[in-house]
Amino acid sequence: MNFSEMIRSLKALQLVDKKDYLTPANWQEGDDVLLPSPGSEKEAEQMGRKAGDRVYSLNWYLWFKKM
C-alpha cells in the first residue's frame, strides 16, 4: 500500500465516521457516496419523497448522494 492509498482510505474512514454514509470501493474525495439502504420498498418510497436533488437511486435498495 502506498502513501496516497493510505490517505485516500483515511479520508474515506473519516467521512464514514462523521456522517451516516458508506464509501464504495476505490472512492475518491468528492465522489458520490452510498446511503444506508432502506429496509423495504415502502421505506424507499418515503426516502425518495424526502430526498433532495442531490440524492438518487439505482434501485429501491441502492441510494447515492452527490458530494
C-alpha positions in Angstrom: 0.0 0.0 0.0 1.5 3.3 -1.0 1.1 6.6 0.9 -1.6 8.1 -1.4 -3.8 5.0 -0.9 -3.4 5.3 2.9 -4.5 9.0 2.7 -7.5 8.0 0.5 -8.5 5.3 2.9 -8.1 7.6 5.9 -10.3 10.2 4.3 -13.0 7.6 3.5 -12.9 6.3 7.1 -13.2 9.9 8.5 -16.2 10.6 6.3 -17.9 7.4 7.3 -17.3 8.1 11.0 -18.6 11.7 10.7 -21.7 11.1 8.6 -24.0 8.2 8.0 -22.5 7.4 4.6 -20.8 4.4 3.1 -18.0 4.7 0.6 -17.8 2.4 -2.4 -14.6 0.6 -3.5 -11.9 3.0 -4.8 -13.9 6.0 -3.5 -12.1 9.3 -4.1 -12.8 12.6 -2.2 -15.6 14.3 -4.0 -17.1 11.1 -5.4 -20.7 10.2 -4.7 -21.3 8.2 -1.5 -23.7 5.4 -0.7 -26.6 5.9 1.8 -27.7 3.2 4.1 -30.3 1.0 2.3 -33.9 1.3 3.3 -35.4 -1.9 4.8 -38.3 -2.2 2.3 -39.7 -0.7 -0.9 -42.2 1.3 1.2 -39.3 2.9 3.1 -37.6 3.6 -0.2 -40.6 5.4 -1.5 -40.7 7.6 1.7 -36.9 8.2 1.3 -37.5 9.2 -2.3 -40.1 11.8 -1.3 -37.8 13.3 1.3 -34.7 13.2 -0.8 -33.3 16.4 -2.2 -31.9 16.8 -5.7 -28.5 15.5 -4.6 -29.9 12.1 -3.7 -30.7 9.4 -6.3 -31.2 5.7 -6.5 -30.4 3.0 -9.0 -32.9 0.6 -7.4 -35.1 0.7 -4.3 -32.3 -0.5 -2.1 -29.3 1.3 -3.7 -29.2 5.0 -2.8 -26.4 7.5 -3.5 -25.7 11.1 -2.5 -23.8 13.5 -4.8 -21.0 15.2 -2.9 
